[in-house]
Amino acid sequence: MSTLTEDKASADNYARLKRICEKKGYIFNPNQDWIAQVIRLMTNNQKEFGKYFCPCKQHYPVDTKADIVCPCPTLDQEVADNGCCHCRLFCKEGFKKETFDILETITCPG
């Protein structure tokens, strides 16, 4: 099993996110390690808290009343403005930036 689908929960989340990509006409970030990490963290949130909280916008510790579930309400605007969402998971076709500063991505509001 690939790192994107290391267990059933991760495989289910990957399939869910893939359907969102297809429905909206987006692609996943071409950096497979990056998307594996985001999906793993999001899946861990679902396992622990019952929801796919966005790992890049969540409080630490998770605030189940305030944190955003992926896909976030600003997804389409972020992709339109930046070519990708804040987490760099969902991207426009042709998006090429493959390396990121993790501190640039994680907002850690809490």
Secondary structure, DSSP 8 states (H G I E B T S, - for coil): --GGGSSHHHHHHHHHHHHHHHHHT-EE-S-HHHHHHHHHHHHHHHHHHSS-B-TTT--SS--TTTS-BSS-TTHHHHHHHHSB-TTS-EE-TT-------HHHH-----
